[in-house]
Amino acid sequence: MEPKQFNLAIDQLCEEKGITRQAVIETIEAALASAYKKDYGKKGQNIRVKFNGATAQTQIFLVKTVMEPKKEEEEDKTEKKLEDKKLEKEDKDAEKKNIEKRKETFNPEKNITLEEAKKIKKDAKIGDEIMISLETPSGYGRIAAQTAKQVIIQRIREAEKKAIFDEYKAKEGEVISGIIQRIERGNVFVDIGKTIGILFPQEQITSENYRLGQRIKVYILKVEEGLKDSGVVLSHTHPQIVRKLFELEVPEIASGTVEIKNIAREAGSRSKVAVTSAKEGIDPIGSCVGQKGSRIQAVINELGEEKVDIIEWSKDVVKFIKNSLAPAKVASVNIDEARKKAIVEVPEDQLSLAIGKNGQNVRLAAKLTGWKIDVVMEKKEKSEDEKEKEEKEKKDKVREEKSREEKIEKKKDEKDKMKKKKKE
């Protein structure tokens, strides 16, 4: 292949796979070095290949480290000590010393003396790497191409996977649009662009039916190496997906004019979102709802028709707790700061609404505010007319009771008189 064609092929590969040119060159060099060492090298040799991308030419080097060999007697003693210390398996420090001493042992295939090194490089010193140029064997190109092919493919796959991993790792905590590609054993696989993300059953909204080809917005929960498809784990239930969806739909939130203070969510059923605005004249609730409810409806559609309550946040705890129980109307709130507990009184006709189905409304309000909330029915104050009426009823009751007792006493007296007459 001509150098120009070769370079075009590399550029195309980089563009398609999203990896750098340097990563491709390094992969080619590693593959060529591996191919040379397999067919022409010796055990222990450190082979390095330099590849010129512009000319498509290669240079092969034997790399040696500069060090001085020990005297034979010292080497023999070292060998003996190494053998003795191999028996000390439980002694980790001894094993560590063994490894260090093995590294210090002079190996002609890996090392070069300082005297020899200076013949190649005048300013060479202990610890330097000396690169000795090797001749390219005849037939190396063909053999190298065959041997390196699989290595290059594998390395490029690894480089591609790492590039994808780095890209999506930076997107953790973001919302991304994708298309459902397949559903297997309850797991939903979503095509999110350069890779496939997985939506595990516990991260799915139970009330929603996921369909092949369906376009959905998902939250990137975490990205882990070692998992299939770059390990992009998605979520459709995480509370932060609500925040991110509002950021996409509400410009005031994206710009920071309106702030989401807190979110309480029971995925697939209901969410409460506390919002506020530091700028005067901006209605935080109106901004989130949008004209004719267009903004909030777009969020609800993405959440599978989940109900979303927009609550106005307040520094005043009493006011915030009142707002959090919307749509129920609250009569009064008594707070116990020490126990962080609030007793909320609501009118009788608002009691069921305040508590919600299966206690959901008050439960979400407690999560949103961070306070324990007890909802009780309001004790009504009686009017003057009601009090007079009640007093009159009490008096009438007492009068009736007294009259009944008098009648009983009168009858008893009459019976006693009758008995007395009969005796006479």
C-alpha positions as CSV (number, residue, x, y, z in Angstrom):
1,M,0.0,0.0,0.0
2,E,1.3,3.5,-0.9
3,P,2.1,5.8,2.1
4,K,-0.7,8.2,1.0
5,Q,-3.3,5.4,0.9
6,F,-2.0,4.1,4.2
7,N,-2.4,7.4,5.9
8,L,-5.9,7.9,4.5
9,A,-6.8,4.5,5.9
10,I,-5.5,5.5,9.3
11,D,-7.4,8.8,9.2
12,Q,-10.6,7.1,8.2
13,L,-10.2,4.5,11.0
14,C,-9.6,7.3,13.6
15,E,-12.7,9.1,12.4
16,E,-14.9,6.0,12.4
17,K,-13.8,4.6,15.8
18,G,-13.3,7.9,17.6
19,I,-9.7,7.2,18.5
20,T,-6.6,9.3,18.2
21,R,-4.0,8.8,15.4
22,Q,-1.3,8.4,18.0
23,A,-3.2,5.5,19.6
24,V,-3.4,3.7,16.1
25,I,0.4,4.3,15.5
26,E,1.2,2.9,19.0
27,T,-1.0,-0.1,18.3
28,I,0.8,-0.8,15.0
29,E,4.2,-0.5,16.6
30,A,3.3,-2.9,19.4
31,A,1.9,-5.4,16.9
32,L,5.0,-5.2,14.7
33,A,7.3,-5.7,17.7
34,S,5.3,-8.7,18.8
35,A,5.5,-10.2,15.3
36,Y,9.3,-9.7,15.1
37,K,9.9,-11.1,18.6
38,K,7.8,-14.2,17.9
39,D,9.6,-15.2,14.7
40,Y,13.1,-13.6,15.0
41,G,13.7,-12.5,18.6
42,K,15.2,-14.3,21.6
43,K,13.8,-14.9,25.0
44,G,14.2,-11.9,27.3
45,Q,14.8,-9.4,24.5
46,N,13.1,-6.1,24.6
47,I,12.1,-5.3,21.0
48,R,10.8,-1.9,20.0
49,V,9.6,-0.9,16.6
50,K,9.3,2.7,15.4
51,F,6.7,3.3,12.7
52,N,6.8,6.3,10.4
53,G,3.2,7.2,9.5
54,A,4.2,9.5,6.7
55,T,6.4,7.0,4.9
56,A,4.8,3.8,6.2
57,Q,8.4,2.6,7.0
58,T,9.5,0.7,10.1
59,Q,12.7,0.6,12.1
60,I,13.4,-2.3,14.5
61,F,15.5,-1.8,17.7
62,L,16.8,-4.0,20.4
63,V,16.5,-2.0,23.7
64,K,19.0,-2.6,26.5
65,T,19.4,-1.0,29.9
66,V,22.8,0.2,31.0
67,M,24.1,-1.6,34.1
68,E,27.3,-3.1,35.4
69,P,27.5,-6.9,36.0
70,K,28.5,-8.1,39.5
71,K,31.6,-10.3,40.1
72,E,31.1,-14.0,39.8
73,E,31.5,-14.7,43.5
74,E,28.9,-12.0,44.4
75,E,26.6,-13.4,41.8
76,D,26.9,-16.9,43.2
77,K,26.2,-15.7,46.7
78,T,23.2,-13.8,45.4
79,E,21.9,-16.9,43.6
80,K,22.3,-18.9,46.8
81,K,20.5,-16.3,48.9
82,L,17.7,-16.1,46.4
83,E,17.2,-19.9,46.5
84,D,17.2,-19.8,50.3
85,K,14.7,-17.0,50.5
86,K,12.3,-18.8,48.1
87,L,11.6,-21.1,51.0
88,E,10.5,-18.2,53.2
89,K,7.1,-18.0,51.6
90,E,5.5,-16.3,54.6
91,D,8.2,-13.6,54.7
92,K,6.8,-10.9,52.4
93,D,9.8,-8.6,52.9
94,A,12.2,-11.3,51.9
95,E,10.1,-12.0,48.8
96,K,10.2,-8.4,47.9
97,K,14.0,-8.3,48.3
98,N,14.2,-11.4,46.1
99,I,12.3,-9.6,43.3
100,E,14.5,-6.6,43.6
101,K,17.7,-8.7,43.4
102,R,16.4,-10.6,40.4
103,K,15.9,-7.2,38.7
104,E,19.5,-6.3,39.5
105,T,20.9,-9.5,37.9
106,F,22.7,-8.7,34.6
107,N,21.1,-10.3,31.6
108,P,23.0,-9.9,28.3
109,E,19.7,-9.9,26.3
110,K,18.3,-7.0,28.3
111,N,21.3,-5.2,29.7
112,I,24.5,-3.7,28.3
113,T,27.7,-2.6,30.2
114,L,28.5,1.1,30.6
115,E,31.7,0.6,28.5
116,E,29.8,-1.0,25.6
117,A,27.0,1.6,25.9
118,K,29.5,4.5,25.5
119,K,30.6,3.1,22.2
120,I,27.1,3.7,20.9
121,K,26.2,6.8,23.0
122,K,29.1,8.8,24.4
123,D,27.2,10.4,27.3
124,A,25.5,7.1,28.4
125,K,25.1,6.4,32.1
126,I,23.8,3.7,34.4
127,G,20.1,3.3,34.0
128,D,19.9,4.7,30.4
129,E,18.1,2.8,27.6
130,I,20.3,2.1,24.6
131,M,18.5,1.4,21.3
132,I,20.5,-0.9,18.9
133,S,19.2,-0.8,15.4
134,L,18.4,-4.3,13.9
135,E,18.3,-5.3,10.2
136,T,14.9,-6.1,8.8
137,P,14.8,-9.8,7.9
138,S,13.7,-10.8,4.4
139,G,10.1,-11.8,4.4
140,Y,9.5,-9.9,7.7
141,G,6.8,-7.7,6.0
142,R,4.6,-10.6,5.0
143,I,5.1,-12.5,8.3
144,A,4.6,-9.3,10.3
145,A,1.4,-8.4,8.5
146,Q,-0.1,-11.9,9.1
147,T,1.0,-12.0,12.8
148,A,0.1,-8.4,13.5
149,K,-3.3,-8.4,11.9
150,Q,-5.2,-9.9,14.9
151,V,-3.1,-7.9,17.4
152,I,-3.9,-4.7,15.6
153,I,-7.7,-5.5,15.4
154,Q,-7.7,-6.4,19.1
155,R,-5.8,-3.3,20.1
156,I,-8.0,-1.0,18.0
157,R,-11.0,-2.6,19.6
158,E,-9.5,-1.9,23.1
159,A,-8.6,1.7,22.1
160,E,-12.1,2.2,20.7
161,K,-13.7,0.8,23.9
162,K,-11.5,3.1,26.0
163,A,-12.5,6.1,23.9
164,I,-16.2,5.3,24.4
165,F,-15.7,4.6,28.1
166,D,-13.9,8.0,28.6
167,E,-16.6,9.8,26.6
168,Y,-19.6,8.4,28.5
169,K,-17.8,8.5,31.9
170,A,-17.7,12.3,31.4
171,K,-21.5,12.2,30.9
172,E,-22.4,10.4,34.1
173,G,-25.3,12.2,35.7
174,E,-26.6,13.5,32.4
175,V,-29.8,12.7,30.5
176,I,-29.3,11.3,27.0
177,S,-31.7,10.3,24.2
178,G,-31.7,6.8,22.9
179,I,-33.7,4.1,21.0
180,I,-34.6,0.8,22.5
181,Q,-32.7,-1.8,20.5
182,R,-33.7,-5.1,22.2
183,I,-35.3,-6.5,25.4
184,E,-33.8,-9.6,27.0
185,R,-34.8,-11.2,30.3
186,G,-36.3,-8.0,31.5
187,N,-33.2,-5.9,30.6
188,V,-33.8,-3.1,28.1
189,F,-30.9,-2.4,25.8
190,V,-30.8,1.2,24.5
191,D,-28.8,2.5,21.6
192,I,-27.3,5.8,22.9
193,G,-25.1,6.6,19.9
194,K,-21.6,5.1,20.0
195,T,-22.6,2.2,22.3
196,I,-25.4,0.3,23.9
197,G,-26.6,1.2,27.4
198,I,-28.5,-1.2,29.7
199,L,-31.6,-0.4,31.7
200,F,-31.9,-3.0,34.4
201,P,-35.4,-4.0,35.8
202,Q,-34.8,-2.1,39.0
203,E,-34.1,1.1,37.0
204,Q,-37.3,0.8,34.9
205,I,-40.7,2.4,35.6
206,T,-42.9,-0.6,36.4
207,S,-46.0,0.9,35.0
208,E,-44.4,1.7,31.6
209,N,-44.4,-0.7,28.7
210,Y,-41.0,-0.5,26.8
211,R,-41.2,-1.2,23.0
212,L,-38.6,-1.9,20.4
213,G,-37.8,1.2,18.4
214,Q,-39.2,3.5,21.1
215,R,-37.2,6.7,21.6
216,I,-36.7,7.5,25.3
217,K,-34.6,9.9,27.4
218,V,-32.6,8.0,30.0
219,Y,-30.3,9.1,32.9
220,I,-26.7,7.8,32.8
221,L,-26.4,6.3,36.2
222,K,-22.8,5.0,36.0
223,V,-20.2,3.8,33.6
224,E,-18.0,0.9,34.5
225,E,-15.1,-0.9,32.8
226,G,-15.3,-4.6,32.3
227,L,-19.1,-4.8,31.7
228,K,-20.5,-5.6,28.3
229,D,-21.0,-2.7,25.9
230,S,-18.6,-0.4,27.9
231,G,-20.8,-0.8,31.0
232,V,-23.1,2.1,30.5
233,V,-25.8,1.6,33.2
234,L,-29.0,3.7,32.6
235,S,-31.9,4.7,34.8
236,H,-35.5,5.8,34.2
237,T,-36.3,6.0,37.9
238,H,-33.6,8.1,39.4
239,P,-34.9,11.4,41.0
240,Q,-32.3,13.4,39.1
241,I,-33.8,12.5,35.7
242,V,-36.6,14.8,36.7
243,R,-34.2,17.7,37.3
244,K,-32.4,17.1,34.0
245,L,-35.6,16.9,32.1
246,F,-36.7,20.3,33.5
247,E,-33.3,21.8,32.6
248,L,-33.9,20.7,29.0
249,E,-37.5,22.0,28.9
250,V,-37.3,25.2,31.1
251,P,-34.7,27.8,29.9
252,E,-35.0,29.6,33.3
253,I,-33.7,26.6,35.1
254,A,-30.9,26.0,32.5
255,S,-29.8,29.6,33.0
256,G,-30.0,29.5,36.8
257,T,-32.8,32.1,37.1
258,V,-35.1,29.4,38.6
259,E,-33.5,26.8,40.9
260,I,-34.7,23.3,41.8
261,K,-34.1,23.0,45.5
262,N,-35.2,19.4,46.1
263,I,-37.0,16.5,44.5
264,A,-39.1,13.7,46.1
265,R,-40.1,10.9,43.7
266,E,-41.9,7.6,43.6
267,A,-41.1,6.6,40.0
268,G,-44.0,6.0,37.7
269,S,-46.5,7.4,40.2
270,R,-45.8,10.9,41.5
271,S,-43.0,13.5,42.0
272,K,-42.8,16.7,44.0
273,V,-40.4,19.4,42.8
274,A,-39.5,22.3,45.1
275,V,-38.5,25.4,43.1
276,T,-37.5,29.0,43.8
277,S,-36.3,32.1,42.1
278,A,-33.7,34.6,43.4
279,K,-34.8,37.2,40.8
280,E,-37.8,39.4,41.5
281,G,-40.6,39.2,39.0
282,I,-40.0,35.6,38.0
283,D,-42.7,33.1,38.9
284,P,-40.8,29.8,39.4
285,I,-43.9,27.7,39.3
286,G,-45.2,29.4,36.2
287,S,-41.8,29.0,34.5
288,C,-41.9,25.3,35.1
289,V,-45.5,24.8,34.0
290,G,-45.2,26.8,30.8
291,Q,-47.9,28.3,28.6
292,K,-51.0,26.0,28.9
293,G,-48.8,23.5,30.7
294,S,-46.6,22.8,27.7
295,R,-43.3,22.5,29.6
296,I,-44.5,20.3,32.4
297,Q,-46.4,18.1,30.0
298,A,-43.2,17.4,28.0
299,V,-41.6,16.2,31.2
300,I,-44.6,14.1,32.2
301,N,-44.6,12.5,28.7
302,E,-41.0,11.4,29.2
303,L,-41.8,9.9,32.6
304,G,-44.6,7.7,31.4
305,E,-47.5,10.1,32.5
306,E,-46.1,10.3,36.0
307,K,-47.8,13.1,38.0
308,V,-45.6,16.0,38.9
309,D,-46.4,18.6,41.6
310,I,-44.4,21.9,41.4
311,I,-44.0,23.3,44.9
312,E,-42.7,26.8,45.8
313,W,-39.7,26.5,48.1
314,S,-39.5,28.8,51.1
315,K,-37.0,29.5,53.9
316,D,-39.9,29.6,56.3
317,V,-40.4,26.0,57.3
318,V,-44.1,26.4,58.1
319,K,-44.8,27.9,54.7
320,F,-42.7,25.2,52.9
321,I,-44.5,22.4,54.7
322,K,-47.9,24.0,53.8
323,N,-46.8,24.2,50.2
324,S,-45.4,20.7,50.1
325,L,-48.9,19.2,50.9
326,A,-50.4,20.7,47.8
327,P,-53.0,20.3,46.3
328,A,-54.5,20.0,49.8
329,K,-55.3,23.2,51.7
330,V,-53.7,23.4,55.2
331,A,-55.2,25.2,58.2
332,S,-52.2,25.3,60.5
333,V,-48.8,23.9,61.1
334,N,-47.2,23.4,64.6
335,I,-43.5,22.4,64.5
336,D,-41.2,20.8,67.0
337,E,-37.7,21.8,65.9
338,A,-36.0,19.5,68.4
339,R,-37.6,16.4,67.0
340,K,-37.9,18.0,63.5
341,K,-41.6,17.0,63.5
342,A,-44.6,18.9,62.3
343,I,-48.3,18.5,63.2
344,V,-50.4,19.7,60.3
345,E,-54.1,20.5,60.8
346,V,-56.4,20.4,57.7
347,P,-60.1,20.9,57.3
348,E,-62.2,17.7,57.4
349,D,-62.9,17.8,53.6
350,Q,-59.1,18.1,52.9
351,L,-57.9,15.3,55.1
352,S,-57.9,12.5,52.5
353,L,-56.4,14.8,49.9
354,A,-53.6,15.8,52.3
355,I,-52.7,12.2,53.2
356,G,-53.1,11.0,49.6
357,K,-53.7,7.4,48.3
358,N,-51.9,5.0,50.6
359,G,-50.3,8.0,52.3
360,Q,-48.4,9.0,49.2
361,N,-48.9,12.8,49.4
362,V,-47.8,13.2,53.0
363,R,-44.9,10.7,52.4
364,L,-43.5,12.7,49.5
365,A,-44.0,16.0,51.4
366,A,-41.9,14.6,54.2
367,K,-39.2,13.5,51.8
368,L,-39.2,16.9,50.1
369,T,-39.0,19.0,53.3
370,G,-36.9,16.6,55.4
371,W,-39.5,16.9,58.3
372,K,-41.7,14.2,59.8
373,I,-45.3,15.2,59.1
374,D,-48.4,14.1,61.0
375,V,-51.7,15.2,59.4
376,V,-54.7,15.6,61.7
377,M,-58.2,17.0,61.3
378,E,-58.7,20.7,62.2
379,K,-60.5,21.4,65.5
380,K,-63.3,23.8,64.6
381,E,-64.0,27.0,66.7
382,K,-67.7,27.1,67.6
383,S,-69.7,30.3,66.8
384,E,-71.8,32.2,69.4
385,D,-75.0,31.0,68.0
386,E,-73.8,27.4,68.1
387,K,-72.7,27.9,71.7
388,E,-76.1,29.4,72.7
389,K,-77.9,26.6,71.0
390,E,-75.7,24.0,72.7
391,E,-76.3,25.7,76.1
392,K,-80.1,25.7,75.5
393,E,-80.0,22.0,74.5
394,K,-78.2,21.3,77.8
395,K,-80.7,23.2,79.9
396,D,-83.6,21.6,78.1
397,K,-82.1,18.2,78.7
398,V,-81.6,19.0,82.4
399,R,-85.3,20.2,82.6
400,E,-86.6,17.1,80.9
401,E,-84.6,14.9,83.2
402,K,-85.9,16.8,86.3
403,S,-89.5,16.6,85.0
404,R,-89.1,12.8,84.5
405,E,-87.8,12.3,88.0
406,E,-90.7,14.4,89.4
407,K,-93.2,12.2,87.6
408,I,-91.6,9.0,88.8
409,E,-91.6,10.4,92.4
410,K,-95.3,11.4,92.1
411,K,-96.3,7.9,90.9
412,K,-94.4,6.4,93.7
413,D,-96.3,8.6,96.3
414,E,-99.6,7.6,94.8
415,K,-98.8,3.9,95.0
416,D,-97.8,4.3,98.6
417,K,-101.1,6.0,99.4
418,M,-103.1,3.3,97.7
419,K,-101.3,0.6,99.7
420,K,-102.1,2.5,102.9
421,K,-105.8,2.7,102.1
422,K,-106.0,-1.0,101.4
423,K,-104.5,-1.8,104.8
424,E,-107.0,0.4,106.6
